[in-house]
Amino acid sequence: MTAFTAAVEVRLKHGVLDPEAETTARALERLGFELEDLRAADRYELDLEAEDADEARDRADEMAERLLANTTIHDYEVTVDQR
Amino acid sequence: MTVSVIQFGGSNCDRDTVQALAHLGVDAALVWHEDGLPADTTGVVIPGGFSYGDYLRAGAMAARSPIMDDVRAAAEDGTPVLGICNGAQIGCESSLTPGAFTTNASARFQCEHVHCRVENADTPWTAAYDEGEVVELPIAHGEGRYEVDDDRLDELEADDRILFRYCDEEGNVTPEANPNGSKHSVAGVTGESAHVAVMMPHPERITLPDVGPTDGQGVLRAFADAVEA
């Protein structure tokens, strides 16, 4: 078994309104920063032991599907690194 | 012969719901989620509140708690199930009903009375109303914006699964009368079968005559009718 960290990034699907991100972007503009857009995402880092990176990814995928993301409104991305 | 009103840690409309049902002559009892659904349950309300502190997403944790397996099984057996507010978020998170409720377009918590138009009066929840009737209902939520992909929403509309839409006093569905930016102003939807439904407005808060109007009674009467049937 090898120690991995699987990172799951969950973000709203393209086209789904994100009022928190819009509010944050407006606050940055009030501070004098120039920007065209701001997208926010939640990132979960899962430390786990697996036979290989593929297994670690499969398990993280399932966790994203079943809880971490709501696939009605979210896309997610999994990246796996050896710890 | 009891309607079970499920209490999670952080539920806060549970006792109001029991009181409102009792006013309508419906036998209702609080059920702590860890105790599971009692065998004599004739109906289920998933009440409003902030279960699990809205951790991860509103309703996400409660939707995955073991009692929801009981609720799904009861729903499949034909037991009426209603999710109100946080209960609506839980209903969608647990796939009892389609779509998702997410952050209001205003990015603010909104607590106000709104008007809703009855879109389909041919459900247990709306049988007391006429199609097109305008009812006054309170909302109190930060994450009530209904989201679902466009194709799915077309299907839901074609299948008459929209219960209520936000509207103005005259029943016009307009962007101004949509308090939270819900897609197509959807305020409530049914599951695969009409006896399962979720809605963001609170019928239990507008049922007792002591508080004022009683427009919400019709929704909760579904349980009285189910018990009689």
Interface residues (C-beta under 8 A of the other chain):
Chain A: L12 V16 L17 D18 P19 E20 E22 T23 R66 L67 L68 N70 T72 I73
Chain B: L56 R57 A60 R64 C92 E93 P98 G99 A100 T102 T103 N104 A105 S106 A107 R145 E147 V148 D149 G181
